[in-house]
Amino acid sequence: MPTDPSLRCSMDHSILIPTYNRPANLRRLLSYFERSGLDLPVLVLDSSTDEQKTENRAVVRKSSLDVAIHEFDSSLHPFEK
């Protein structure tokens, strides 16, 4: 499967966070990473419904971490992502 070059990170390690309709949990996890001084890029893989994607984008924007978000169609089967 080809790799999307826009998703590559410049560091050797990164944190991947898959999420589906859980903006409160995403907010709490990113807040924990901020408090713990995480110094790794974070990639949020979002399969949420449209309303929840909007909330997740807001959570990511407010984070002080190096966070990117990649959104998937919520109707796709997990193995098709």
Backbone hydrogen bonds in HBPLUS format (Angstrom, degrees):
<---DONOR---> <-ACCEPTOR-->    atom                        ^
c    i                          cat <-CA-CA->   ^        H-A-AA   ^      H-
h    n   atom  resd res      DA  || num        DHA   H-A  angle D-A-AA Bond
n    s   type  num  typ     dist DA aas  dist angle  dist       angle   num
A0007-LEU N   A0004-ASP O   2.96 MM   3  5.66 163.5  1.99 123.6 129.0     1
A0008-ARG N   A0005-PRO O   3.32 MM   3  5.40 161.5  2.36 103.7 109.1     2
A0015-ILE N   A0041-PRO O   2.93 MM  26  6.34 164.0  1.95 157.9 162.9     3
A0043-LEU N   A0015-ILE O   2.79 MM  28  6.18 162.4  1.82 167.7 173.8     4
A0017-ILE N   A0043-LEU O   2.87 MM  26  6.20 162.5  1.90 155.8 157.6     5
A0045-LEU N   A0017-ILE O   2.85 MM  28  5.88 161.5  1.88 134.0 140.2     6
A0019-THR N   A0045-LEU O   2.90 MM  26  6.14 152.2  1.98 160.1 155.3     7
A0047-SER N   A0019-THR O   3.01 MM  28  6.29 174.1  2.02 167.2 167.8     8
A0026-LEU N   A0022-ARG O   3.03 MM   4  6.31 157.9  2.08 154.2 161.1     9
A0027-ARG N   A0023-PRO O   2.89 MM   4  6.03 162.0  1.92 148.6 153.2    10
A0028-ARG N   A0024-ALA O   3.01 MM   4  6.21 159.8  2.05 144.9 150.2    11
A0029-LEU N   A0025-ASN O   2.91 MM   4  6.10 159.1  1.96 149.6 155.1    12
A0030-LEU N   A0026-LEU O   2.93 MM   4  6.10 171.2  1.94 157.7 159.8    13
A0031-SER N   A0027-ARG O   2.96 MM   4  6.04 153.6  2.03 144.2 152.2    14
A0032-TYR N   A0028-ARG O   2.98 MM   4  6.19 152.1  2.06 142.5 149.9    15
A0033-PHE N   A0029-LEU O   2.98 MM   4  6.30 161.0  2.01 151.6 156.2    16
A0034-GLU N   A0030-LEU O   2.91 MM   4  6.16 153.5  1.98 146.9 154.2    17
A0035-ARG N   A0031-SER O   2.98 MM   4  6.25 165.0  2.00 153.0 156.1    18
A0036-SER N   A0032-TYR O   2.94 MM   4  6.14 145.2  2.07 148.5 158.6    19
A0038-LEU N   A0033-PHE O   3.08 MM   5  5.34 170.7  2.09 159.2 157.2    20
A0037-GLY N   A0034-GLU O   3.16 MM   3  5.31 159.0  2.21 104.8 111.3    21
A0042-VAL N   A0066-ASP O   2.82 MM  24  6.08 165.3  1.84 162.2 163.6    22
A0068-ALA N   A0042-VAL O   2.89 MM  26  6.34 155.1  1.96 156.6 164.0    23
A0044-VAL N   A0068-ALA O   2.82 MM  24  6.21 169.0  1.83 157.6 159.2    24
A0070-HIS N   A0044-VAL O   2.79 MM  26  6.14 164.2  1.82 173.9 177.6    25
A0046-ASP N   A0070-HIS O   2.87 MM  24  6.09 157.8  1.92 155.1 161.9    26
A0072-PHE N   A0046-ASP O   2.76 MM  26  5.97 161.1  1.79 163.9 162.2    27
A0053-LYS N   A0049-THR O   2.85 MM   4  6.07 150.6  1.94 157.2 167.1    28
A0054-THR N   A0050-ASP O   3.12 MM   4  6.39 151.4  2.20 148.2 154.2    29
A0055-GLU N   A0051-GLU O   3.34 MM   4  6.74 154.2  2.41 141.3 147.3    30
A0056-ASN N   A0052-GLN O   2.84 MM   4  6.13 157.8  1.89 150.9 157.6    31
A0057-ARG N   A0053-LYS O   2.87 MM   4  6.09 156.3  1.92 150.7 156.3    32
A0058-ALA N   A0054-THR O   3.19 MM   4  6.46 154.8  2.26 143.5 149.6    33
A0059-VAL N   A0055-GLU O   3.01 MM   4  6.34 152.8  2.09 148.1 155.7    34
A0060-VAL N   A0056-ASN O   2.97 MM   4  6.24 161.6  2.00 152.9 157.2    35
A0061-ARG N   A0057-ARG O   2.91 MM   4  6.15 160.2  1.95 150.6 156.1    36
A0062-LYS N   A0058-ALA O   3.11 MM   4  6.29 149.2  2.21 144.9 152.0    37
A0063-SER N   A0060-VAL O   3.16 MM   3  5.28 146.9  2.27 102.3 112.0    38
A0076-LEU N   A0073-ASP O   3.13 MM   3  5.72 167.8  2.14 119.9 123.7    39
A0080-GLU N   A0077-HIS O   2.83 MM   3  5.37 163.1  1.85 125.2 131.1    40
A0081-LYS N   A0078-PRO O   3.41 MM   3  5.62 167.2  2.43 109.5 111.7    41
